[in-house]
Amino acid sequence: MEEGKKEINLDSILESLGPYGRYNLLNFVLLLYPVLLSSFFECGFIFEAQEQNYRCEVDGCELRFNDTSWLQYAIPLDVEKQRPQSCFMYQQANVTSQQCLPEDFINKTVPCERFVYENDYSFVKEFNLVCQEWKRALVGTIHNSGMFVAMLFTGAISDRFGRKVAVGFSSCASFIFGFARSFSPSYLFFVAMHFLEAGFGGGLYPSAYVFIVELVGLKQRVIVSAMCNMTFVIGVVLIALLAWAVNNWRTYILILYCPATIVFVYVWFMNESARWLLSKGRRDEAIDVLKRAAKINNLDPRSLDLDALGDPLLKPQNQTGDKKSQMYKAIRSGIIWKRVAICSFLWMTCSLVYYGFSINSVSLSSNRYVSFMLVTLVEIPAYIVVVIVLDKYGRKKTLLTTYLTCTVMSLLFAFLPRSDYWSIPLYLVGKWSVTLAYSSVYIYVSEVFPTNMRQTLISVCSTAGRIGSLIAPLTPLLSYYHKSMPTVIFGAMCFISSTLVMMLPETRNMRLPDTIEEAEHLSRMKSKNGDTTD
């Protein structure tokens, strides 16, 4: 670069390239596909190991095909669910009787010996999990335990070897262990494959997300984040439709996981993130990527003045390939530690409440698939609103408002008498608000950490947040003690998070920090619109 020539930062070049030119649109499509698949892999277990209706098989009664009136005196009623109990029946006074009359039973319950199932191809029937609800619920917790491991594992791969390597590795691992799980011979093998699939492949969404965010400049971050989130929602709706159409859980898994092979094939032909290349000091490679992008967009690379590309990460004091040095600087920074701790709690709250609302939604109405799709589709308006409010009102005000809204909706749903007239709308507004908060947190966390540690620190927050998703599959069990307990917990977590938001800096209209020093400086800056950071 000629001495005295003004440097141009990467964000300016990305703006000149055109955020929605052919190059970026092609990459968006290629990266939104793994985002879609990640929704299959993260939420598929909800229907893969879903609750099944079953009851005792009663000798002498089952042959009365056109008459089920005998259930009222053969099997006790589950008052809460308004259906026959699953695990107990009334003791038969005369086991040799084939008449199935009221006098054949006495008022004493006994455990079932055999069962009649709603779905003969269900996971519960095949592995004989009847009356062991905790084993079924444990599937989601084990899956999310693997996701807990994946966040740090994939973050390290992404920051060290590149964004596309992380995407390719995660998609390949998801396919291998997901495919193997569809042939599980036992429950233990099934949950082991769930853990390994999530542990090695669970970083697919954050890897693709960071890759997409780094393709665009400051003004497009919120929009591309909303694109990722809406793609995820579409995937979750497809899961419900697939589960509704496919009764066999093994076939269901195969359909979900086989498409991952497509990602593994094409991702190696993609260009690496120019921002990541700069973070590694590979300026020439970054310029080559930008030149190729310009040609695809029908621009003359010379018009971008790429030889003047400068970046804080290219300065001698910030150029280090030593990962330990960067981590040491982050550990010594009290500001970074504070952000990591608070963002981790915010993420944990969003994860617990978001997945908790989704998992518990299957009992919201008589049709579990419709309930699930309603609670999922309400996310789309949230992603549209977040594009508007984050840039207009800022990150902090948006987070504070959405957490408080979710608090109020959760507590009203918990303590008001259940009625379709207000219970379902309250539930949907609660899910809408936590979705908006979750989307805002994802964007916010990517803006407060430096490029050379961004994926790693996001992964730290996401890993802590996974505690919430570990607990979420178990929250339906709390309703056996009190039907409102899950939503009361959701409301309390959201209220605590709303207070913690006030301790963070505003990042509206701030460029992505590239170094730890720039990230720390956010706490002493004012945004272009005059918002003072904390």
KEVORO-179407 format. One record per residue (C-alpha): x negated, y negated, z; residue in three letters; residue number from 0. Coordinates in Angstrom, 3 decimals. Example, Ala and Ser with C-alpha at 12.3 -4.5 7.8 and 13.67 -1.06 7.14 Angstrom:
! KEVORO-179407
REC          u          v          w   type   seq
REC    -12.300      4.500      7.800    ALA     0
REC    -13.670      1.060      7.140    SER     1
! end
This chain:
! KEVORO-179407
REC          u          v          w   type   seq
REC      0.000      0.000      0.000    MET     0
REC     -1.338     -3.425     -0.855    GLU     1
REC     -2.449     -5.476      2.126    GLU     2
REC      0.051     -8.136      3.099    GLY     3
REC      2.865     -6.514      1.163    LYS     4
REC      6.091     -6.377      3.155    LYS     5
REC      7.034     -2.895      4.319    GLU     6
REC     10.428     -1.416      3.489    ILE     7
REC     12.019      0.929      6.006    ASN     8
REC     13.763      4.153      5.094    LEU     9
REC     17.255      2.877      5.955    ASP    10
REC     16.912      0.106      3.360    SER    11
REC     15.851      2.600      0.703    ILE    12
REC     18.760      4.916      1.548    LEU    13
REC     21.140      1.980      1.127    GLU    14
REC     19.556      1.133     -2.246    SER    15
REC     19.906      4.742     -3.374    LEU    16
REC     23.633      4.511     -2.772    GLY    17
REC     25.112      6.504      0.116    PRO    18
REC     27.672      8.172     -2.142    TYR    19
REC     25.593      8.632     -5.261    GLY    20
REC     25.337     11.973     -7.036    ARG    21
REC     22.357     13.098     -4.953    TYR    22
REC     24.091     12.604     -1.614    ASN    23
REC     27.432     13.971     -2.806    LEU    24
REC     25.701     17.147     -3.971    LEU    25
REC     23.914     17.497     -0.646    ASN    26
REC     27.121     16.770      1.286    PHE    27
REC     28.864     19.643     -0.483    VAL    28
REC     25.950     22.015      0.076    LEU    29
REC     25.729     21.106      3.789    LEU    30
REC     29.454     20.860      4.519    LEU    31
REC     29.795     24.499      3.484    TYR    32
REC     27.676     25.746      6.439    PRO    33
REC     29.630     23.313      8.647    VAL    34
REC     32.806     25.080      7.483    LEU    35
REC     31.238     28.466      8.219    LEU    36
REC     30.104     27.323     11.660    SER    37
REC     33.766     26.830     12.602    SER    38
REC     34.350     30.515     11.717    PHE    39
REC     31.434     31.598     13.863    PHE    40
REC     32.136     29.325     16.840    GLU    41
REC     35.908     29.820     17.093    CYS    42
REC     36.497     33.190     15.439    GLY    43
REC     36.426     35.048     18.755    PHE    44
REC     39.711     33.378     19.798    ILE    45
REC     41.619     35.705     17.432    PHE    46
REC     38.990     38.403     17.188    GLU    47
REC     39.519     39.321     20.860    ALA    48
REC     42.910     37.713     21.289    GLN    49
REC     45.443     38.620     23.951    GLU    50
REC     47.669     41.520     22.962    GLN    51
REC     51.187     42.399     24.093    ASN    52
REC     51.482     45.934     25.412    TYR    53
REC     53.558     47.815     27.963    ARG    54
REC     53.836     51.229     29.536    CYS    55
REC     54.878     54.153     27.413    GLU    56
REC     57.876     55.639     29.253    VAL    57
REC     58.583     59.347     28.840    ASP    58
REC     62.067     60.070     27.574    GLY    59
REC     62.792     56.478     26.527    CYS    60
REC     60.607     55.808     23.494    GLU    61
REC     62.793     57.819     21.098    LEU    62
REC     65.676     55.367     21.500    ARG    63
REC     64.550     53.352     18.480    PHE    64
REC     67.548     51.073     18.118    ASN    65
REC     68.041     50.420     21.813    ASP    66
REC     65.609     48.661     24.174    THR    67
REC     68.108     47.932     26.943    SER    68
REC     66.406     50.605     29.024    TRP    69
REC     63.372     48.316     29.503    LEU    70
REC     65.232     46.350     32.190    GLN    71
REC     65.383     49.310     34.555    TYR    72
REC     62.250     51.178     33.419    ALA    73
REC     59.675     48.339     33.519    ILE    74
REC     59.590     45.275     35.841    PRO    75
REC     60.015     41.864     34.213    LEU    76
REC     57.104     39.423     34.053    ASP    77
REC     59.027     36.318     35.117    VAL    78
REC     56.345     33.861     34.001    GLU    79
REC     56.136     35.274     30.453    LYS    80
REC     59.720     36.546     30.229    GLN    81
REC     58.702     39.969     28.955    ARG    82
REC     58.100     43.457     30.441    PRO    83
REC     55.024     43.724     32.634    GLN    84
REC     51.955     45.119     30.905    SER    85
REC     50.428     47.397     33.502    CYS    86
REC     53.225     48.708     35.734    PHE    87
REC     56.519     50.582     35.415    MET    88
REC     59.156     51.857     37.782    TYR    89
REC     58.498     55.348     39.061    GLN    90
REC     60.589     58.043     37.391    GLN    91
REC     62.670     60.072     39.814    ALA    92
REC     63.169     62.953     37.410    ASN    93
REC     60.196     63.449     35.085    VAL    94
REC     61.972     66.201     33.162    THR    95
REC     64.912     63.999     32.231    SER    96
REC     65.111     62.866     28.613    GLN    97
REC     68.217     60.711     29.073    GLN    98
REC     66.403     57.491     30.171    CYS    99
REC     69.214     56.402     32.472    LEU   100
REC     69.047     53.874     35.356    PRO   101
REC     69.347     56.673     37.915    GLU   102
REC     66.197     58.285     36.488    ASP   103
REC     64.062     55.478     38.053    PHE   104
REC     63.467     54.346     41.631    ILE   105
REC     62.569     50.844     42.865    ASN   106
REC     58.836     51.546     43.180    LYS   107
REC     56.171     50.474     40.701    THR   108
REC     53.308     52.682     39.550    VAL   109
REC     50.384     52.005     37.171    PRO   110
REC     50.819     52.903     33.511    CYS   111
REC     49.160     56.045     32.163    GLU   112
REC     49.833     55.427     28.465    ARG   113
REC     50.663     52.296     26.530    PHE   114
REC     52.657     50.990     23.578    VAL   115
REC     50.864     48.222     21.659    TYR   116
REC     52.112     45.288     19.629    GLU   117
REC     49.243     45.784     17.144    ASN   118
REC     47.839     49.262     16.536    ASP   119
REC     44.643     47.815     14.975    TYR   120
REC     43.779     45.459     17.821    SER   121
REC     40.452     45.060     19.561    PHE   122
REC     42.175     45.656     22.935    VAL   123
REC     43.613     49.017     21.878    LYS   124
REC     40.494     50.321     20.155    GLU   125
REC     38.206     49.703     23.136    PHE   126
REC     40.908     50.547     25.703    ASN   127
REC     40.822     47.170     27.469    LEU   128
REC     44.389     47.376     28.761    VAL   129
REC     44.862     45.837     32.210    CYS   130
REC     41.274     44.543     32.063    GLN   131
REC     41.997     40.993     30.938    GLU   132
REC     38.657     39.795     32.289    TRP   133
REC     36.799     41.959     29.766    LYS   134
REC     38.706     40.413     26.886    ARG   135
REC     38.161     36.883     28.232    ALA   136
REC     34.475     37.685     28.784    LEU   137
REC     33.923     37.965     25.012    VAL   138
REC     34.200     34.193     24.597    GLY   139
REC     31.922     33.540     27.557    THR   140
REC     29.261     35.936     26.252    ILE   141
REC     29.470     34.338     22.802    HIS   142
REC     29.027     30.880     24.283    ASN   143
REC     26.153     32.158     26.448    SER   144
REC     24.388     32.939     23.196    GLY   145
REC     25.241     29.462     21.922    MET   146
REC     23.633     28.130     25.094    PHE   147
REC     20.350     29.765     24.068    VAL   148
REC     20.724     28.786     20.415    ALA   149
REC     20.762     25.035     20.970    MET   150
REC     17.171     24.803     22.214    LEU   151
REC     15.956     27.602     19.951    PHE   152
REC     17.302     26.091     16.742    THR   153
REC     16.391     22.553     17.819    GLY   154
REC     12.747     23.574     18.120    ALA   155
REC     12.832     25.202     14.665    ILE   156
REC     14.513     22.154     13.132    SER   157
REC     12.081     19.618     14.577    ASP   158
REC      8.995     21.712     13.865    ARG   159
REC      9.697     23.456     10.560    PHE   160
REC     12.389     21.265      9.014    GLY   161
REC     16.134     20.853      8.745    ARG   162
REC     16.671     23.229      5.838    LYS   163
REC     14.663     26.001      7.530    VAL   164
REC     16.931     25.719     10.572    ALA   165
REC     20.081     25.876      8.408    VAL   166
REC     18.777     28.888      6.444    GLY   167
REC     17.633     30.757      9.551    PHE   168
REC     20.930     30.204     11.399    SER   169
REC     23.107     31.292      8.473    SER   170
REC     21.044     34.439      7.933    CYS   171
REC     21.145     35.407     11.624    ALA   172
REC     24.896     34.792     11.792    SER   173
REC     25.506     37.136      8.870    PHE   174
REC     23.249     39.939     10.145    ILE   175
REC     24.672     40.160     13.665    PHE   176
REC     28.250     39.307     12.668    GLY   177
REC     28.224     42.025      9.992    PHE   178
REC     26.804     44.525     12.486    ALA   179
REC     29.522     43.608     15.008    ARG   180
REC     32.273     44.569     12.584    SER   181
REC     31.055     48.180     12.851    PHE   182
REC     30.783     48.204     16.660    SER   183
REC     31.176     51.723     18.115    PRO   184
REC     31.714     50.463     21.663    SER   185
REC     32.621     47.419     23.738    TYR   186
REC     29.039     47.010     25.019    LEU   187
REC     27.618     47.023     21.476    PHE   188
REC     30.298     44.538     20.445    PHE   189
REC     29.444     41.980     23.148    VAL   190
REC     25.686     42.502     22.614    ALA   191
REC     26.087     41.638     18.916    MET   192
REC     28.208     38.621     19.897    HIS   193
REC     25.416     37.327     22.113    PHE   194
REC     22.680     37.897     19.528    LEU   195
REC     24.730     36.388     16.702    GLU   196
REC     25.393     33.243     18.729    ALA   197
REC     21.866     33.156     20.150    GLY   198
REC     20.109     33.218     16.783    PHE   199
REC     22.780     31.666     14.564    GLY   200
REC     24.609     29.287     16.873    GLY   201
REC     22.576     26.268     15.783    GLY   202
REC     24.112     26.198     12.313    LEU   203
REC     26.438     23.256     12.940    TYR   204
REC     23.954     20.918     14.709    PRO   205
REC     21.260     21.699     12.129    SER   206
REC     23.550     20.917      9.194    ALA   207
REC     24.957     17.882     11.019    TYR   208
REC     21.545     16.304     11.682    VAL   209
REC     20.528     17.021      8.069    PHE   210
REC     23.639     15.194      6.790    ILE   211
REC     23.250     12.208      9.154    VAL   212
REC     19.648     11.728      8.031    GLU   213
REC     20.730     11.486      4.391    LEU   214
REC     22.447      8.132      4.923    VAL   215
REC     21.752      4.733      6.417    GLY   216
REC     23.178      2.919      9.401    LEU   217
REC     26.585      2.009      7.943    LYS   218
REC     27.560      5.504      6.813    GLN   219
REC     26.753      7.498      9.963    ARG   220
REC     30.274      7.423     11.359    VAL   221
REC     31.888      8.337      8.041    ILE   222
REC     29.648     11.339      7.340    VAL   223
REC     30.108     12.502     10.932    SER   224
REC     33.882     12.378     10.417    ALA   225
REC     33.414     14.380      7.201    MET   226
REC     31.618     17.089      9.198    CYS   227
REC     34.291     17.154     11.860    ASN   228
REC     37.205     17.323      9.431    MET   229
REC     35.474     20.151      7.567    THR   230
REC     35.161     21.977     10.883    PHE   231
REC     38.906     21.499     11.513    VAL   232
REC     39.775     22.903      8.091    ILE   233
REC     37.689     25.956      8.946    GLY   234
REC     39.485     26.475     12.265    VAL   235
REC     42.899     26.281     10.543    VAL   236
REC     41.693     28.860      8.010    LEU   237
REC     40.758     31.124     10.930    ILE   238
REC     44.333     31.033     12.263    ALA   239
REC     45.788     31.716      8.804    LEU   240
REC     43.368     34.600      8.283    LEU   241
REC     44.160     36.114     11.696    ALA   242
REC     47.876     35.779     10.945    TRP   243
REC     47.417     37.646      7.641    ALA   244
REC     44.846     40.268      8.702    VAL   245
REC     45.767     42.617     11.557    ASN   246
REC     42.576     44.654     11.584    ASN   247
REC     39.918     42.910     13.678    TRP   248
REC     37.046     44.600     11.831    ARG   249
REC     38.248     43.368      8.440    THR   250
REC     38.778     39.926      9.961    TYR   251
REC     35.114     39.759     11.076    ILE   252
REC     33.791     40.893      7.688    LEU   253
REC     35.775     38.188      5.889    ILE   254
REC     34.456     35.529      8.293    LEU   255
REC     30.759     36.416      8.124    TYR   256
REC     29.971     37.636      4.587    CYS   257
REC     30.098     34.096      3.054    PRO   258
REC     27.016     33.145      5.131    ALA   259
REC     24.821     34.925      2.575    THR   260
REC     25.579     32.170      0.049    ILE   261
REC     24.004     29.506      2.293    VAL   262
REC     20.882     31.572      2.820    PHE   263
REC     20.401     31.817     -0.955    VAL   264
REC     20.751     28.161     -1.965    TYR   265
REC     19.386     26.263      1.044    VAL   266
REC     15.765     26.951      0.034    TRP   267
REC     16.300     25.060     -3.237    PHE   268
REC     17.405     21.893     -1.421    MET   269
REC     15.132     18.936     -0.708    ASN   270
REC     13.981     18.481      2.863    GLU   271
REC     15.140     15.470      4.882    SER   272
REC     12.976     12.461      3.966    ALA   273
REC     13.382     11.140      7.502    ARG   274
REC     12.057     14.388      8.970    TRP   275
REC      9.113     14.382      6.545    LEU   276
REC      8.228     10.856      7.674    LEU   277
REC      8.453     11.950     11.312    SER   278
REC      5.765     14.527     10.507    LYS   279
REC      3.552     11.979      8.742    GLY   280
REC      4.213     13.565      5.345    ARG   281
REC      4.818     10.247      3.580    ARG   282
REC      3.909     11.430      0.071    ASP   283
REC      6.379     14.303      0.264    GLU   284
REC      9.071     11.938      1.555    ALA   285
REC      8.437      9.597     -1.392    ILE   286
REC      8.688     12.542     -3.824    ASP   287
REC     12.069     13.483     -2.321    VAL   288
REC     13.292      9.894     -2.668    LEU   289
REC     12.069      9.724     -6.279    LYS   290
REC     14.004     12.889     -7.137    ARG   291
REC     17.073     11.427     -5.446    ALA   292
REC     16.737      8.233     -7.499    ALA   293
REC     16.510     10.186    -10.765    LYS   294
REC     19.629     12.233     -9.924    ILE   295
REC     21.431      8.946     -9.204    ASN   296
REC     20.256      7.544    -12.566    ASN   297
REC     18.069      4.933    -10.869    LEU   298
REC     14.532      3.946    -11.784    ASP   299
REC     12.351      4.992     -8.790    PRO   300
REC     10.195      1.896     -9.416    ARG   301
REC     13.170     -0.316     -8.542    SER   302
REC     13.117      1.108     -5.001    LEU   303
REC      9.496      0.004     -4.480    ASP   304
REC      8.731      3.283     -2.699    LEU   305
REC      5.035      2.442     -2.442    ASP   306
REC      6.035     -0.173      0.135    ALA   307
REC      7.769      2.435      2.297    LEU   308
REC      6.821      1.813      5.906    GLY   309
REC      8.072      3.405      9.059    ASP   310
REC      7.205      3.156     12.763    PRO   311
REC      6.409      6.864     12.704    LEU   312
REC      3.620      6.224     10.188    LEU   313
REC      1.734      3.872     12.492    LYS   314
REC     -1.426      5.327     14.058    PRO   315
REC     -0.152      5.043     17.640    GLN   316
REC      2.915      7.091     16.743    ASN   317
REC      1.285      9.606     14.434    GLN   318
REC      0.758     12.859     16.258    THR   319
REC      1.474     16.386     15.286    GLY   320
REC      1.177     17.396     18.944    ASP   321
REC      4.660     18.328     20.082    LYS   322
REC      3.473     18.436     23.704    LYS   323
REC      2.403     14.776     23.533    SER   324
REC      5.835     13.736     22.345    GLN   325
REC      7.571     15.835     24.983    MET   326
REC      5.255     14.427     27.661    TYR   327
REC      6.172     10.868     26.653    LYS   328
REC      9.863     11.769     26.810    ALA   329
REC      9.496     13.391     30.248    ILE   330
REC      7.739     10.297     31.617    ARG   331
REC     10.533      8.017     30.399    SER   332
REC     13.138      7.379     33.094    GLY   333
REC     15.449      5.804     30.512    ILE   334
REC     15.333      8.901     28.299    ILE   335
REC     15.915     11.197     31.290    TRP   336
REC     18.935      9.146     32.381    LYS   337
REC     20.434      9.354     28.897    ARG   338
REC     19.783     13.084     28.662    VAL   339
REC     21.518     13.691     32.014    ALA   340
REC     24.572     11.530     31.277    ILE   341
REC     24.956     12.653     27.665    CYS   342
REC     24.694     16.271     28.826    SER   343
REC     27.607     15.778     31.241    PHE   344
REC     29.660     13.958     28.611    LEU   345
REC     29.010     16.797     26.189    TRP   346
REC     29.870     19.421     28.822    MET   347
REC     33.187     17.683     29.495    THR   348
REC     34.059     17.483     25.801    CYS   349
REC     33.101     21.108     25.253    SER   350
REC     35.109     22.400     28.233    LEU   351
REC     38.223     20.345     27.509    VAL   352
REC     38.107     20.703     23.698    TYR   353
REC     37.739     24.491     23.713    TYR   354
REC     39.963     24.791     26.778    GLY   355
REC     42.816     23.032     24.993    PHE   356
REC     42.284     25.215     21.897    SER   357
REC     42.120     28.531     23.749    ILE   358
REC     45.076     27.793     26.039    ASN   359
REC     47.171     26.578     23.092    SER   360
REC     48.063     30.143     22.058    VAL   361
REC     50.516     30.239     24.991    SER   362
REC     52.025     26.818     24.212    LEU   363
REC     54.899     28.250     22.134    SER   364
REC     56.249     31.616     21.019    SER   365
REC     54.116     31.727     17.838    ASN   366
REC     50.440     31.696     18.870    ARG   367
REC     49.211     31.007     15.318    TYR   368
REC     51.460     27.996     14.788    VAL   369
REC     50.550     26.616     18.238    SER   370
REC     46.862     26.989     17.504    PHE   371
REC     47.177     25.320     14.095    MET   372
REC     49.170     22.395     15.561    LEU   373
REC     46.570     21.798     18.250    VAL   374
REC     43.841     22.028     15.600    THR   375
REC     45.466     19.853     12.941    LEU   376
REC     45.957     17.007     15.438    VAL   377
REC     42.165     16.621     15.257    GLU   378
REC     42.299     15.258     11.701    ILE   379
REC     43.958     11.949     12.741    PRO   380
REC     41.322     11.705     15.477    ALA   381
REC     38.504     11.905     12.925    TYR   382
REC     40.177      9.265     10.764    ILE   383
REC     40.654      6.936     13.743    VAL   384
REC     37.068      7.419     14.940    VAL   385
REC     35.727      6.009     11.656    VAL   386
REC     37.646      2.784     12.333    ILE   387
REC     37.283      2.306     16.085    VAL   388
REC     33.611      3.205     16.572    LEU   389
REC     32.372      0.415     14.319    ASP   390
REC     35.102     -2.046     15.267    LYS   391
REC     35.139     -1.651     19.051    TYR   392
REC     31.823      0.071     19.720    GLY   393
REC     30.815      3.436     21.141    ARG   394
REC     31.285      2.663     24.847    LYS   395
REC     34.803      1.226     24.636    LYS   396
REC     35.914      4.116     22.440    THR   397
REC     34.518      6.742     24.809    LEU   398
REC     35.963      5.045     27.878    LEU   399
REC     39.444      4.765     26.334    THR   400
REC     39.560      8.328     25.020    THR   401
REC     38.343      9.914     28.267    TYR   402
REC     40.940      7.984     30.282    LEU   403
REC     43.697      8.870     27.807    THR   404
REC     42.809     12.550     28.078    CYS   405
REC     42.826     12.251     31.878    THR   406
REC     46.344     10.812     31.936    VAL   407
REC     47.747     13.278     29.391    MET   408
REC     46.234     16.282     31.172    SER   409
REC     47.627     15.308     34.575    LEU   410
REC     51.075     14.510     33.189    LEU   411
REC     51.165     17.879     31.404    PHE   412
REC     50.091     19.602     34.618    ALA   413
REC     52.626     18.063     36.997    PHE   414
REC     55.720     17.373     34.882    LEU   415
REC     58.231     20.232     34.484    PRO   416
REC     57.556     22.159     31.278    ARG   417
REC     59.737     21.154     28.347    SER   418
REC     59.140     21.246     24.593    ASP   419
REC     60.376     17.635     24.417    TYR   420
REC     57.374     16.229     26.288    TRP   421
REC     54.962     19.092     27.152    SER   422
REC     53.894     19.762     23.554    ILE   423
REC     53.452     16.022     22.680    PRO   424
REC     51.409     15.471     25.877    LEU   425
REC     49.244     18.487     25.056    TYR   426
REC     48.699     17.301     21.486    LEU   427
REC     47.778     13.745     22.552    VAL   428
REC     45.358     15.211     25.111    GLY   429
REC     43.689     17.332     22.418    LYS   430
REC     43.646     14.340     20.059    TRP   431
REC     41.892     12.135     22.616    SER   432
REC     39.250     14.686     23.616    VAL   433
REC     38.571     15.370     19.922    THR   434
REC     37.981     11.662     19.366    LEU   435
REC     35.682     11.609     22.415    ALA   436
REC     33.785     14.705     21.227    TYR   437
REC     33.219     13.182     17.793    SER   438
REC     32.065      9.903     19.374    SER   439
REC     29.650     11.704     21.715    VAL   440
REC     28.095     13.606     18.805    TYR   441
REC     27.500     10.352     16.919    ILE   442
REC     26.355      8.481     20.007    TYR   443
REC     23.809     11.102     21.085    VAL   444
REC     22.225     11.082     17.628    SER   445
REC     21.755      7.299     17.955    GLU   446
REC     20.050      7.025     21.354    VAL   447
REC     17.158      9.461     20.813    PHE   448
REC     14.092      9.024     18.535    PRO   449
REC     13.649     10.789     15.196    THR   450
REC     10.606     12.800     16.230    ASN   451
REC     12.520     14.260     19.226    MET   452
REC     16.106     13.835     18.059    ARG   453
REC     17.032     17.437     17.287    GLN   454
REC     15.288     18.707     20.429    THR   455
REC     16.942     16.193     22.775    LEU   456
REC     20.328     16.631     21.091    ILE   457
REC     19.848     20.352     21.637    SER   458
REC     19.076     19.778     25.330    VAL   459
REC     22.350     17.862     25.710    CYS   460
REC     24.243     20.401     23.638    SER   461
REC     22.768     23.262     25.678    THR   462
REC     23.945     21.652     28.902    ALA   463
REC     27.269     21.010     27.201    GLY   464
REC     27.543     24.705     26.478    ARG   465
REC     28.240     25.236     30.172    ILE   466
REC     31.662     23.838     29.380    GLY   467
REC     32.232     26.245     26.505    SER   468
REC     31.050     29.115     28.729    LEU   469
REC     33.793     28.315     31.219    ILE   470
REC     36.526     27.479     28.675    ALA   471
REC     37.361     31.120     27.674    PRO   472
REC     37.941     31.917     31.357    LEU   473
REC     40.341     29.026     32.023    THR   474
REC     43.448     31.014     30.934    PRO   475
REC     42.730     33.324     33.886    LEU   476
REC     43.146     30.338     36.248    LEU   477
REC     46.762     30.010     35.156    SER   478
REC     47.485     33.313     36.922    TYR   479
REC     46.844     31.451     40.203    TYR   480
REC     48.591     28.229     39.186    HIS   481
REC     49.861     27.449     35.718    LYS   482
REC     48.607     23.819     35.905    SER   483
REC     45.102     24.537     37.194    MET   484
REC     43.306     24.438     33.799    PRO   485
REC     44.709     21.039     32.791    THR   486
REC     44.048     19.544     36.247    VAL   487
REC     40.376     20.513     35.842    ILE   488
REC     40.340     19.018     32.348    PHE   489
REC     41.730     15.725     33.667    GLY   490
REC     39.234     15.517     36.541    ALA   491
REC     36.240     16.102     34.247    MET   492
REC     37.424     13.419     31.824    CYS   493
REC     37.828     10.891     34.634    PHE   494
REC     34.262     11.445     35.898    ILE   495
REC     32.941     11.103     32.341    SER   496
REC     34.750      7.793     31.852    SER   497
REC     32.784      6.314     34.786    THR   498
REC     29.435      7.612     33.499    LEU   499
REC     29.948      6.003     30.071    VAL   500
REC     29.508      2.559     31.659    MET   501
REC     25.865      3.395     32.464    MET   502
REC     24.830      3.834     28.821    LEU   503
REC     23.706      1.297     26.157    PRO   504
REC     25.868      0.241     23.214    GLU   505
REC     24.480      1.370     19.832    THR   506
REC     26.924     -0.245     17.421    ARG   507
REC     25.076     -1.739     14.413    ASN   508
REC     21.691     -0.493     15.679    MET   509
REC     19.316      1.346     13.333    ARG   510
REC     18.285      4.855     14.358    LEU   511
REC     15.271      4.635     16.697    PRO   512
REC     12.240      6.412     15.274    ASP   513
REC      9.972      6.419     18.338    THR   514
REC     10.485      6.874     22.064    ILE   515
REC      9.564      3.213     22.572    GLU   516
REC     12.281      2.090     20.150    GLU   517
REC     14.808      4.355     21.879    ALA   518
REC     13.915      2.825     25.254    GLU   519
REC     14.218     -0.657     23.763    HIS   520
REC     17.930     -0.054     23.060    LEU   521
REC     18.589     -0.702     26.743    SER   522
REC     17.229     -4.222     26.408    ARG   523
REC     18.789     -5.176     23.072    MET   524
REC     21.950     -6.872     21.918    LYS   525
REC     23.820     -5.552     18.925    SER   526
REC     24.403     -7.780     15.913    LYS   527
REC     27.921     -8.415     17.137    ASN   528
REC     26.761     -9.658     20.508    GLY   529
REC     27.425     -6.548     22.624    ASP   530
REC     24.999     -6.365     25.507    THR   531
REC     23.572     -2.952     26.267    THR   532
REC     23.095     -1.725     29.810    ASP   533
! end
